[in-house]
Every structure is written in C-alpha cells, then in structure tokens.
Amino acid sequence: MGAVLVVYSTIAGFLSTAPALPILHQSIRNLYFHVPMWFSMIVLFTVSVWHSIKYLSSNNPDNDLKAVQSVNTGIVFGLLGIVTGAVWARFTWGQAWSFDVKQNFAAIALLLYFAYLVLRNAIDEEQKRAKISAIYNIFAFPMMVVLLFVLPRLSDSLHPGNGGNPGFNAYDLDSHMRMVFYPACLGWILIGYWIYSILFRVSSLEKNKLN
Amino acid sequence: MKKIITTILLVMVTLQIFAQGQGSAVANTLEGSDKIYVVVVCVAIILLGLLFLLFSIDRRLKKIEKKS
C-alpha cells in the first residue's frame, strides 16, 4: 500500500502539472519528497514516545526495543529531510545552510534524538538504560515539536509557514498538487512504519540469538 | 548504524563542496531547466539513503543467519 502510494507520487510528482512560480520554478515538486520525510519522522517519533510510555507502565523490554528502533528509523528520515532541504535551499535561497531558524531548529531537534541514542549507549545496565531513555524520550518529543513548529514561527524565516511567510497550501498548493501531495505523505509514512517494523524484527531476533 | 551516519555526513560534506563553486558546471545544470534537476538530486539522495539502510539491515541479518 505504502509502496504503491510512493511510486504513484514519484511518477505523478514528476509528470503532473505544477503552478508556475517565481524562484522555485519546477523545484516546487520537491514538496512531494522533502516534506513527507519530515512527516514520517514525526510519526515515527510519536510511535517511539507511545512505546516509551508503554514501557514505563508495563516494563516489557519489547516496548523499549520498539522505541529505539522507531527513533533509529525516524533519524534516518530526518537526515534525509535535512539534506534534501539543504539542496533545495541552495537553489532557492542561495545557500545550502543559511542559518535560517527552521534549519537550525530542525538540526537541534535531530541532535536531541542523537543524544537519546548516545544516552542509551552510555548506560550498561539494561533495565536502567530502558527506563532512563524512556523518560528522556518523553521529554525530547515535546521539545522536538516546539523546535519544529513553535519557535520558527516566532521569528523571521525563509521557510514557508514561518515568520509571516504563508505556508505552501496558502497560495500554491492547488488541487492538482494536493492529489499528489497527500498520497505522498501517507505513502512515505507507511514506508517509514514498515522500515521500523523490519528493524524491530531484526533487532529482536538479534537479541534472542545472543541470549 | 554508525556507518550509515558517517556516509550521510560525508554526503553533506560533498554538498557543501559543490555548493561553493558558484559558477561550476554542476550548479549551472541544476539552476537551468527550471530547476527540475534539483528535484532529481533530492530524490536520488532519498533513494541512496534508503539503499544504505537496506544494506545495513542486510548485513545484520547475515550475522544472525551465521549464528543460527
């Protein structure tokens, strides 16, 4: 299902008509690839928080493993999002990294989750590690949401949807683009969830084999 | 995981390198044709990233298969 939607959105993303825009030109089609990366990352981090909360209430090590693996997958999507964002910015804003608030805060949000993985590696005792990292994860999630959606809106930003700039949907996400954009988001989110479940299965196999 | 992160970081470094050549051939191609090649580059990056992820999963599975 996710694969079908992603294939559709990739093909349609290149072939469908796009509105004529200054500066962006055809690179508006990046909307179908760059934005869903972030959406899938957020969904994966939400899954992770959900499992962290479940771990704290049930103490089931499987929940801990699920939380880690969804953060792993989420970070991959976040990195892809930030790299494609830098490429897009290079050719629309003139610089790959213009220290725009949105870029900076997105990088900080990713660093928060790198810190989560570092924290995990730093603690040897299994139960303690699971518990502490679950609590950290629950705090990191609202921080990530604030960094990505609240703080950039408070100052000037080149990124659409922030600092007085209207979001894309305000003026140029016409019905043609919506037809591609929404399936793209859903498709990538499903792909992200699929990758996460594969990673979880592999790592739980690893764990069972090692013990 | 470590290897993936290093590769992605290296990709970012190379991006910085060709971002510096203001009038380079690569930058000119990407700026031309209504910037459609910018989209191509982004899709290629996503594809490469996911392929590296697949290879890392493959490597981990191989280890498990050896043990069993």
Interface residues (C-beta under 8 A of the other chain):
Chain A: T10 G13 F14 L24 H25 Q26 S27 R29 N30 F33 H34 M37 N72 V76 L79 L80 V83 T84 A86 V87 W88 R90 F91 T92 Q95 A96 W97 I195 I198 L199 V202 S203 L205 E206 K209
Chain B: M1 I4 I5 I8 V11 M12 L15 Q16 A19 L30 E31 S33 D34 K35 I36 V38 V39 V41 C42 V43 I45 I46 G49 L50 L53 I57 R60 L61 K63 I64 K67 S68
